[in-house]
Amino acid sequence: MYSDKEILKGLKTGDNSVLEYLYSKYRDPIIDFVVKNSGSEEEAIDVLQDSVINIYRKILKEDLVLYKDFNSYFSTAYRNNWRAVLKIKNQRIFTDEFPEDLIFEEFDYYNEYEFNRHQSYTTKQLKELGVDCQQVIEQYYLQNKTMNEIAYLMNYGNAQIAKNKRYRCVEYLKELLKNHINF
């Protein structure tokens, strides 16, 4: 068992025993949370990994000050990461066809316009990523393929390589989107 201070120090110095401790302590609670909230065990492991990486990056950029205990901070981090994944997974896909039973009621045209504009820009930036990144993102988020399937289809050595590739691609896409003035 590590104190909050020891955890932060261990993460900052890259202490493997602290990382192993975090993975063993949070693996089951994160899996329970993600599975109960429309996810899979594999997605839960991704959330765990992304949460540790995000906290590690935050610690390297600045001295992280905890206003609560580390457990509360980490729980908030992985819950927010899962919400972000759900938001991406649940994005609507538009088609050129309208359903015949479409009923026009109150409709917020401005927000729909903004959504379409952002979606169009995101699609444009996605094309800037390169073929590998496009395929990994499309297969994971739109086709709901597992990391093992993606690793096989993309001829990566294993699922971990696919996870790392997806993470780098998504981070690069975020940077492209952040640099857009009107986004």
PyMOL commands that set and color helices and strands:
alter all, ss='L'
color gray80, all
select helices_A, chain A and resi 4-13+16-36+41-61+70-89+109-127+131-142+147-153+159-178
alter helices_A, ss='H'
color red, helices_A
deselect
rebuild
show_as cartoon
